[in-house]
């Protein structure tokens, strides 16, 4: 009978081990799922930040282009009527960066 008792003990031990491994497997699957969800969220946030960076870069490049246009304006542009050298009051059209907001 001792051999049957020993076999029974080993089978119970094996059953306990299988159940423990299943429980650990379930916990690891949940952890993996949570990690994958966080990874997807981080990737989406990064894509949004990349798009925002690109928009900011484009706006800065546009502003720099506008500034180059201002620097390239003729030097005598601010001279008053008949070239007296008197500066005239800026009009709305004088603002090349923000037209209409002179």
N, CA, C and O atoms as CSV, one atom per row, in Angstrom:
chain,resi,resn,atom,element,x,y,z
A,1,UNK,N,N,0.805,-1.192,0.000
A,1,UNK,CA,C,0.000,0.000,0.000
A,1,UNK,C,C,0.850,1.259,0.000
A,1,UNK,O,O,0.390,2.298,-0.473
A,2,UNK,N,N,2.019,1.206,0.490
A,2,UNK,CA,C,2.879,2.379,0.565
A,2,UNK,C,C,3.166,2.959,-0.815
A,2,UNK,O,O,3.282,4.175,-0.970
A,3,UNK,N,N,3.277,2.102,-1.804
A,3,UNK,CA,C,3.567,2.584,-3.140
A,3,UNK,C,C,2.373,3.369,-3.700
A,3,UNK,O,O,2.549,4.374,-4.389
A,4,UNK,N,N,1.171,2.901,-3.399
A,4,UNK,CA,C,-0.019,3.608,-3.859
A,4,UNK,C,C,-0.139,4.948,-3.133
A,4,UNK,O,O,-0.500,5.947,-3.754
A,5,UNK,N,N,0.152,4.990,-1.846
A,5,UNK,CA,C,0.118,6.241,-1.091
A,5,UNK,C,C,1.152,7.234,-1.640
A,5,UNK,O,O,0.876,8.426,-1.776
A,6,UNK,N,N,2.336,6.720,-1.949
A,6,UNK,CA,C,3.383,7.554,-2.502
A,6,UNK,C,C,2.955,8.105,-3.866
A,6,UNK,O,O,3.151,9.286,-4.157
A,7,UNK,N,N,2.367,7.235,-4.701
A,7,UNK,CA,C,1.876,7.660,-6.010
A,7,UNK,C,C,0.779,8.709,-5.861
A,7,UNK,O,O,0.764,9.705,-6.585
A,8,UNK,N,N,-0.137,8.486,-4.921
A,8,UNK,CA,C,-1.221,9.442,-4.678
A,8,UNK,C,C,-0.674,10.796,-4.226
A,8,UNK,O,O,-1.170,11.834,-4.666
A,9,UNK,N,N,0.320,10.803,-3.373
A,9,UNK,CA,C,0.929,12.045,-2.889
A,9,UNK,C,C,1.591,12.793,-4.047
A,9,UNK,O,O,1.476,14.013,-4.159
A,10,UNK,N,N,2.282,12.044,-4.902
A,10,UNK,CA,C,2.957,12.668,-6.038
A,10,UNK,C,C,1.946,13.237,-7.031
A,10,UNK,O,O,2.171,14.308,-7.595
A,11,UNK,N,N,0.832,12.528,-7.251
A,11,UNK,CA,C,-0.206,13.023,-8.154
A,11,UNK,C,C,-0.811,14.307,-7.587
A,11,UNK,O,O,-1.012,15.271,-8.325
A,12,UNK,N,N,-1.104,14.330,-6.288
A,12,UNK,CA,C,-1.645,15.543,-5.665
A,12,UNK,C,C,-0.648,16.696,-5.760
A,12,UNK,O,O,-1.030,17.838,-6.013
A,13,UNK,N,N,0.627,16.387,-5.555
A,13,UNK,CA,C,1.658,17.413,-5.663
A,13,UNK,C,C,1.707,17.959,-7.095
A,13,UNK,O,O,1.837,19.165,-7.301
A,14,UNK,N,N,1.602,17.067,-8.073
A,14,UNK,CA,C,1.614,17.477,-9.477
A,14,UNK,C,C,0.390,18.335,-9.789
A,14,UNK,O,O,0.504,19.336,-10.496
A,15,UNK,N,N,-0.776,17.957,-9.272
A,15,UNK,CA,C,-2.003,18.732,-9.485
A,15,UNK,C,C,-1.853,20.128,-8.887
A,15,UNK,O,O,-2.241,21.112,-9.517
A,16,UNK,N,N,-1.299,20.224,-7.688
A,16,UNK,CA,C,-1.075,21.526,-7.049
A,16,UNK,C,C,-0.109,22.380,-7.882
A,16,UNK,O,O,-0.323,23.580,-8.054
A,17,UNK,N,N,0.955,21.751,-8.395
A,17,UNK,CA,C,1.926,22.472,-9.207
A,17,UNK,C,C,1.282,22.984,-10.492
A,17,UNK,O,O,1.513,24.127,-10.886
A,18,UNK,N,N,0.476,22.147,-11.149
A,18,UNK,CA,C,-0.208,22.556,-12.376
A,18,UNK,C,C,-1.136,23.734,-12.092
A,18,UNK,O,O,-1.182,24.686,-12.871
A,19,UNK,N,N,-1.873,23.679,-10.987
A,19,UNK,CA,C,-2.788,24.772,-10.640
A,19,UNK,C,C,-2.012,26.056,-10.351
A,19,UNK,O,O,-2.429,27.139,-10.761
A,20,UNK,N,N,-0.888,25.938,-9.649
A,20,UNK,CA,C,-0.052,27.107,-9.356
A,20,UNK,C,C,0.469,27.725,-10.655
A,20,UNK,O,O,0.456,28.945,-10.818
A,21,UNK,N,N,0.923,26.880,-11.567
A,21,UNK,CA,C,1.429,27.371,-12.850
A,21,UNK,C,C,0.323,28.033,-13.668
A,21,UNK,O,O,0.562,29.039,-14.335
A,22,UNK,N,N,-0.872,27.480,-13.622
A,22,UNK,CA,C,-2.006,28.090,-14.337
A,22,UNK,C,C,-2.325,29.468,-13.764
A,22,UNK,O,O,-2.559,30.422,-14.506
A,23,UNK,N,N,-2.332,29.562,-12.435
A,23,UNK,CA,C,-2.603,30.845,-11.784
A,23,UNK,C,C,-1.540,31.885,-12.166
A,23,UNK,O,O,-1.862,33.034,-12.467
A,24,UNK,N,N,-0.259,31.458,-12.149
A,24,UNK,CA,C,0.820,32.367,-12.527
A,24,UNK,C,C,0.683,32.770,-13.996
A,24,UNK,O,O,0.919,33.925,-14.352
A,25,UNK,N,N,0.305,31.825,-14.836
A,25,UNK,CA,C,0.123,32.102,-16.262
A,25,UNK,C,C,-0.984,33.142,-16.461
A,25,UNK,O,O,-0.830,34.079,-17.245
A,26,UNK,N,N,-2.093,32.971,-15.750
A,26,UNK,CA,C,-3.190,33.945,-15.842
A,26,UNK,C,C,-2.732,35.339,-15.409
A,26,UNK,O,O,-3.049,36.336,-16.058
A,27,UNK,N,N,-1.981,35.398,-14.303
A,27,UNK,CA,C,-1.491,36.680,-13.803
A,27,UNK,C,C,-0.544,37.318,-14.823
A,27,UNK,O,O,-0.593,38.527,-15.051
A,28,UNK,N,N,0.313,36.504,-15.429
A,28,UNK,CA,C,1.241,37.032,-16.427
A,28,UNK,C,C,0.509,37.509,-17.678
A,28,UNK,O,O,0.904,38.507,-18.282
A,29,UNK,N,N,-0.541,36.815,-18.068
A,29,UNK,CA,C,-1.325,37.248,-19.226
A,29,UNK,C,C,-1.989,38.601,-18.950
A,29,UNK,O,O,-2.017,39.468,-19.823
A,30,UNK,N,N,-2.517,38.779,-17.750
A,30,UNK,CA,C,-3.119,40.066,-17.384
A,30,UNK,C,C,-2.073,41.174,-17.394
A,30,UNK,O,O,-2.320,42.277,-17.879
A,31,UNK,N,N,-0.893,40.858,-16.845
A,31,UNK,CA,C,0.186,41.841,-16.816
A,31,UNK,C,C,0.615,42.199,-18.236
A,31,UNK,O,O,0.854,43.369,-18.536
A,32,UNK,N,N,0.715,41.204,-19.105
A,32,UNK,CA,C,1.080,41.451,-20.503
A,32,UNK,C,C,0.033,42.315,-21.191
A,32,UNK,O,O,0.375,43.248,-21.918
A,33,UNK,N,N,-1.223,42.013,-20.966
A,33,UNK,CA,C,-2.306,42.788,-21.575
A,33,UNK,C,C,-2.241,44.248,-21.121
A,33,UNK,O,O,-2.386,45.164,-21.930
A,34,UNK,N,N,-2.026,44.451,-19.845
A,34,UNK,CA,C,-1.932,45.809,-19.302
A,34,UNK,C,C,-0.725,46.537,-19.893
A,34,UNK,O,O,-0.819,47.711,-20.253
A,35,UNK,N,N,0.389,45.851,-19.991
A,35,UNK,CA,C,1.601,46.452,-20.548
A,35,UNK,C,C,1.408,46.801,-22.017
A,35,UNK,O,O,1.851,47.858,-22.467
A,36,UNK,N,N,0.752,45.923,-22.765
A,36,UNK,CA,C,0.491,46.207,-24.179
A,36,UNK,C,C,-0.432,47.415,-24.326
A,36,UNK,O,O,-0.239,48.237,-25.222
A,37,UNK,N,N,-1.427,47.526,-23.457
A,37,UNK,CA,C,-2.340,48.673,-23.513
A,37,UNK,C,C,-1.585,49.967,-23.234
A,37,UNK,O,O,-1.790,50.967,-23.921
A,38,UNK,N,N,-0.710,49.952,-22.224
A,38,UNK,CA,C,0.088,51.144,-21.920
A,38,UNK,C,C,1.031,51.476,-23.071
A,38,UNK,O,O,1.259,52.645,-23.380
A,39,UNK,N,N,1.568,50.452,-23.693
A,39,UNK,CA,C,2.463,50.662,-24.831
A,39,UNK,C,C,1.719,51.298,-26.005
A,39,UNK,O,O,2.230,52.216,-26.647
A,40,UNK,N,N,0.503,50.803,-26.281
A,40,UNK,CA,C,-0.298,51.396,-27.355
A,40,UNK,C,C,-0.617,52.856,-27.045
A,40,UNK,O,O,-0.545,53.717,-27.923
A,41,UNK,N,N,-0.971,53.126,-25.790
A,41,UNK,CA,C,-1.293,54.497,-25.396
A,41,UNK,C,C,-0.068,55.402,-25.546
A,41,UNK,O,O,-0.181,56.530,-26.028
A,42,UNK,N,N,1.091,54.911,-25.136
A,42,UNK,CA,C,2.311,55.704,-25.261
A,42,UNK,C,C,2.634,55.960,-26.731
A,42,UNK,O,O,3.074,57.053,-27.089
A,43,UNK,N,N,2.419,54.960,-27.581
A,43,UNK,CA,C,2.673,55.135,-29.018
A,43,UNK,C,C,1.726,56.180,-29.602
A,43,UNK,O,O,2.139,57.000,-30.422
A,44,UNK,N,N,0.461,56.157,-29.187
A,44,UNK,CA,C,-0.500,57.151,-29.668
A,44,UNK,C,C,-0.117,58.551,-29.202
A,44,UNK,O,O,-0.212,59.514,-29.963
A,45,UNK,N,N,0.316,58.660,-27.951
A,45,UNK,CA,C,0.740,59.958,-27.427
A,45,UNK,C,C,1.972,60.465,-28.186
A,45,UNK,O,O,2.082,61.651,-28.496
A,46,UNK,N,N,2.890,59.546,-28.476
A,46,UNK,CA,C,4.089,59.942,-29.217
A,46,UNK,C,C,3.719,60.423,-30.615
A,46,UNK,O,O,4.262,61.419,-31.092
A,47,UNK,N,N,2.801,59.727,-31.271
A,47,UNK,CA,C,2.371,60.156,-32.599
A,47,UNK,C,C,1.740,61.544,-32.545
A,47,UNK,O,O,1.984,62.382,-33.413
A,48,UNK,N,N,0.927,61.777,-31.519
A,48,UNK,CA,C,0.303,63.099,-31.366
A,48,UNK,C,C,1.379,64.167,-31.143
A,48,UNK,O,O,1.307,65.253,-31.717
A,49,UNK,N,N,2.368,63.858,-30.314
A,49,UNK,CA,C,3.447,64.819,-30.067
A,49,UNK,C,C,4.281,65.046,-31.324
A,49,UNK,O,O,4.717,66.167,-31.587
A,50,UNK,N,N,4.505,63.985,-32.101
A,50,UNK,CA,C,5.235,64.140,-33.364
A,50,UNK,C,C,4.474,65.053,-34.324
A,50,UNK,O,O,5.065,65.914,-34.976
A,51,UNK,N,N,3.147,64.857,-34.404
A,51,UNK,CA,C,2.344,65.712,-35.278
A,51,UNK,C,C,2.400,67.161,-34.802
A,51,UNK,O,O,2.536,68.077,-35.612
A,52,UNK,N,N,2.296,67.368,-33.504
A,52,UNK,CA,C,2.354,68.726,-32.952
A,52,UNK,C,C,3.722,69.350,-33.219
A,52,UNK,O,O,3.804,70.523,-33.583
A,53,UNK,N,N,4.789,68.581,-33.043
A,53,UNK,CA,C,6.140,69.087,-33.321
A,53,UNK,C,C,6.252,69.504,-34.783
A,53,UNK,O,O,6.826,70.549,-35.091
A,54,UNK,N,N,5.709,68.693,-35.679
A,54,UNK,CA,C,5.761,69.014,-37.104
A,54,UNK,C,C,4.991,70.297,-37.406
A,54,UNK,O,O,5.439,71.125,-38.199
A,55,UNK,N,N,3.815,70.457,-36.762
A,55,UNK,CA,C,3.042,71.690,-36.967
A,55,UNK,C,C,3.823,72.904,-36.466
A,55,UNK,O,O,3.855,73.940,-37.130
A,56,UNK,N,N,4.448,72.778,-35.303
A,56,UNK,CA,C,5.227,73.887,-34.742
A,56,UNK,C,C,6.413,74.196,-35.659
A,56,UNK,O,O,6.708,75.360,-35.928
A,57,UNK,N,N,7.087,73.156,-36.132
A,57,UNK,CA,C,8.224,73.361,-37.032
A,57,UNK,C,C,7.779,74.104,-38.295
A,57,UNK,O,O,8.444,75.037,-38.745
A,58,UNK,N,N,6.651,73.680,-38.856
A,58,UNK,CA,C,6.144,74.341,-40.067
A,58,UNK,C,C,5.831,75.814,-39.806
A,58,UNK,O,O,6.141,76.677,-40.627
A,59,UNK,N,N,5.214,76.092,-38.656
A,59,UNK,CA,C,4.886,77.487,-38.344
A,59,UNK,C,C,6.142,78.323,-38.144
A,59,UNK,O,O,6.208,79.473,-38.577
A,60,UNK,N,N,7.142,77.733,-37.480
A,60,UNK,CA,C,8.393,78.462,-37.262
A,60,UNK,C,C,9.073,78.737,-38.595
A,60,UNK,O,O,9.575,79.837,-38.825
A,61,UNK,N,N,9.090,77.732,-39.479
A,61,UNK,CA,C,9.688,77.938,-40.795
A,61,UNK,C,C,8.949,79.033,-41.565
A,61,UNK,O,O,9.571,79.835,-42.263
A,62,UNK,N,N,7.635,79.063,-41.437
A,62,UNK,CA,C,6.853,80.099,-42.105
A,62,UNK,C,C,7.194,81.473,-41.535
A,62,UNK,O,O,7.373,82.437,-42.279
A,63,UNK,N,N,7.282,81.550,-40.210
A,63,UNK,CA,C,7.632,82.827,-39.584
A,63,UNK,C,C,9.033,83.275,-39.977
A,63,UNK,O,O,9.263,84.459,-40.220
A,64,UNK,N,N,9.968,82.332,-40.040
A,64,UNK,CA,C,11.324,82.686,-40.457
A,64,UNK,C,C,11.321,83.180,-41.896
A,64,UNK,O,O,12.042,84.120,-42.231
A,65,UNK,N,N,10.523,82.561,-42.741
A,65,UNK,CA,C,10.394,83.029,-44.122
A,65,UNK,C,C,9.826,84.432,-44.168
A,65,UNK,O,O,10.279,85.271,-44.947
A,66,UNK,N,N,8.834,84.684,-43.330
A,66,UNK,CA,C,8.255,86.022,-43.267
A,66,UNK,C,C,9.296,87.038,-42.795
A,66,UNK,O,O,9.361,88.151,-43.317
A,67,UNK,N,N,10.109,86.657,-41.808
A,67,UNK,CA,C,11.150,87.560,-41.316
A,67,UNK,C,C,12.187,87.842,-42.394
A,67,UNK,O,O,12.673,88.968,-42.508
A,68,UNK,N,N,12.528,86.834,-43.183
A,68,UNK,CA,C,13.473,87.055,-44.285
A,68,UNK,C,C,12.892,88.065,-45.271
A,68,UNK,O,O,13.619,88.883,-45.836
A,69,UNK,N,N,11.575,88.000,-45.472
A,69,UNK,CA,C,10.925,88.970,-46.351
A,69,UNK,C,C,11.027,90.372,-45.797
A,69,UNK,O,O,11.193,91.326,-46.557
A,70,UNK,N,N,10.931,90.515,-44.496
A,70,UNK,CA,C,11.045,91.829,-43.864
A,70,UNK,C,C,12.471,92.341,-44.006
A,70,UNK,O,O,12.679,93.518,-44.300
A,71,UNK,N,N,13.451,91.474,-43.800
A,71,UNK,CA,C,14.853,91.882,-43.906
A,71,UNK,C,C,15.198,92.267,-45.340
A,71,UNK,O,O,16.073,93.104,-45.561
A,72,UNK,N,N,14.526,91.672,-46.306
A,72,UNK,CA,C,14.822,91.951,-47.711
A,72,UNK,C,C,14.092,93.190,-48.220
A,72,UNK,O,O,14.289,93.580,-49.371
A,73,UNK,N,N,13.258,93.818,-47.398
A,73,UNK,CA,C,12.515,95.014,-47.815
A,73,UNK,C,C,13.499,96.129,-48.121
A,73,UNK,O,O,14.553,96.212,-47.490
A,74,UNK,N,N,13.172,96.987,-49.076
A,74,UNK,CA,C,14.059,98.107,-49.436
A,74,UNK,C,C,14.327,99.008,-48.243
A,74,UNK,O,O,13.448,99.229,-47.409
A,75,UNK,N,N,15.546,99.528,-48.168
A,75,UNK,CA,C,15.961,100.365,-47.046
A,75,UNK,C,C,15.176,101.663,-46.993
A,75,UNK,O,O,14.806,102.088,-45.899
A,76,UNK,N,N,14.906,102.308,-48.100
A,76,UNK,CA,C,14.209,103.587,-48.136
A,76,UNK,C,C,12.712,103.438,-48.003
A,76,UNK,O,O,11.983,104.406,-48.225
A,77,UNK,N,N,12.235,102.284,-47.657
A,77,UNK,CA,C,10.799,102.009,-47.579
A,77,UNK,C,C,10.091,102.894,-46.550
A,77,UNK,O,O,8.923,103.240,-46.729
A,78,UNK,N,N,10.797,103.263,-45.471
A,78,UNK,CA,C,10.169,104.063,-44.419
A,78,UNK,C,C,10.260,105.565,-44.683
A,78,UNK,O,O,9.786,106.353,-43.864
A,79,UNK,N,N,10.841,105.973,-45.776
A,79,UNK,CA,C,10.974,107.404,-46.064
A,79,UNK,C,C,9.609,107.999,-46.302
A,79,UNK,O,O,8.719,107.352,-46.855
A,80,UNK,N,N,9.450,109.247,-45.876
A,80,UNK,CA,C,8.177,109.939,-46.041
A,80,UNK,C,C,7.977,110.376,-47.478
A,80,UNK,O,O,8.759,110.004,-48.352
A,81,UNK,N,N,6.951,111.154,-47.733
A,81,UNK,CA,C,6.679,111.629,-49.094
A,81,UNK,C,C,7.838,112.454,-49.633
A,81,UNK,O,O,8.497,113.157,-48.867
A,82,UNK,N,N,8.094,112.386,-50.901
A,82,UNK,CA,C,9.158,113.092,-51.620
A,82,UNK,C,C,10.534,112.812,-51.016
A,82,UNK,O,O,11.445,113.625,-51.172
A,83,UNK,N,N,10.700,111.698,-50.343
A,83,UNK,CA,C,12.024,111.313,-49.848
A,83,UNK,C,C,12.594,112.251,-48.824
A,83,UNK,O,O,13.810,112.439,-48.792
A,84,UNK,N,N,11.777,112.856,-47.979
A,84,UNK,CA,C,12.267,113.819,-46.992
A,84,UNK,C,C,12.971,113.128,-45.835
A,84,UNK,O,O,13.604,113.785,-45.009
A,85,UNK,N,N,12.865,111.817,-45.772
A,85,UNK,CA,C,13.498,111.108,-44.676
A,85,UNK,C,C,12.616,111.005,-43.458
A,85,UNK,O,O,12.963,110.340,-42.481
A,86,UNK,N,N,11.458,111.673,-43.516
A,86,UNK,CA,C,10.547,111.585,-42.380
A,86,UNK,C,C,9.805,110.268,-42.440
A,86,UNK,O,O,9.316,109.856,-43.491
A,87,UNK,N,N,9.731,109.629,-41.315
A,87,UNK,CA,C,9.016,108.350,-41.269
A,87,UNK,C,C,7.522,108.618,-41.266
A,87,UNK,O,O,7.057,109.592,-40.672
A,88,UNK,N,N,6.790,107.770,-41.915
A,88,UNK,CA,C,5.336,107.923,-41.911
A,88,UNK,C,C,4.732,106.913,-40.945
A,88,UNK,O,O,5.352,105.910,-40.595
A,89,UNK,N,N,3.515,107.203,-40.530
A,89,UNK,CA,C,2.830,106.291,-39.614
A,89,UNK,C,C,2.546,104.985,-40.346
A,89,UNK,O,O,2.046,105.003,-41.471
A,90,UNK,N,N,2.858,103.856,-39.720
A,90,UNK,CA,C,2.638,102.574,-40.404
A,90,UNK,C,C,1.154,102.317,-40.615
A,90,UNK,O,O,0.323,102.605,-39.753
A,91,UNK,N,N,0.848,101.775,-41.766
A,91,UNK,CA,C,-0.538,101.402,-42.041
A,91,UNK,C,C,-0.697,99.912,-41.811
A,91,UNK,O,O,0.278,99.211,-41.540
A,92,UNK,N,N,-1.913,99.437,-41.918
A,92,UNK,CA,C,-2.171,98.015,-41.729
A,92,UNK,C,C,-1.435,97.174,-42.755
A,92,UNK,O,O,-1.075,96.030,-42.477
A,93,UNK,N,N,-1.212,97.719,-43.918
A,93,UNK,CA,C,-0.542,96.975,-44.975
A,93,UNK,C,C,0.958,96.883,-44.743
A,93,UNK,O,O,1.628,96.088,-45.403
A,94,UNK,N,N,1.513,97.684,-43.812
A,94,UNK,CA,C,2.953,97.696,-43.585
A,94,UNK,C,C,3.440,96.502,-42.775
A,94,UNK,O,O,4.649,96.294,-42.679
A,95,UNK,N,N,2.578,95.741,-42.212
A,95,UNK,CA,C,2.986,94.625,-41.385
A,95,UNK,C,C,3.031,93.351,-42.236
A,95,UNK,O,O,1.992,92.738,-42.480
A,96,UNK,N,N,4.241,92.941,-42.696
A,96,UNK,CA,C,4.333,91.773,-43.573
A,96,UNK,C,C,4.109,90.461,-42.821
A,96,UNK,O,O,3.755,89.457,-43.440
A,97,UNK,N,N,4.305,90.447,-41.508
A,97,UNK,CA,C,4.149,89.221,-40.739
A,97,UNK,C,C,2.680,88.950,-40.472
A,97,UNK,O,O,2.213,87.820,-40.614
A,98,UNK,N,N,1.956,89.983,-40.088
A,98,UNK,CA,C,0.544,89.845,-39.788
A,98,UNK,C,C,-0.225,90.894,-40.574
A,98,UNK,O,O,-0.639,91.902,-40.001
A,99,UNK,N,N,-0.426,90.689,-41.854
A,99,UNK,CA,C,-1.116,91.693,-42.656
A,99,UNK,C,C,-2.459,92.060,-42.034
A,99,UNK,O,O,-3.185,91.203,-41.531
A,100,UNK,N,N,-2.763,93.312,-42.078
A,100,UNK,CA,C,-4.026,93.765,-41.531
A,100,UNK,C,C,-3.943,94.112,-40.048
A,100,UNK,O,O,-4.920,94.576,-39.460
A,101,UNK,N,N,-2.750,93.883,-39.431
A,101,UNK,CA,C,-2.603,94.202,-38.012
A,101,UNK,C,C,-1.472,95.205,-37.794
A,101,UNK,O,O,-0.819,95.201,-36.750
A,102,UNK,N,N,-1.250,96.053,-38.779
A,102,UNK,CA,C,-0.158,97.019,-38.754
A,102,UNK,C,C,-0.019,97.666,-37.453
A,102,UNK,O,O,0.860,98.509,-37.273
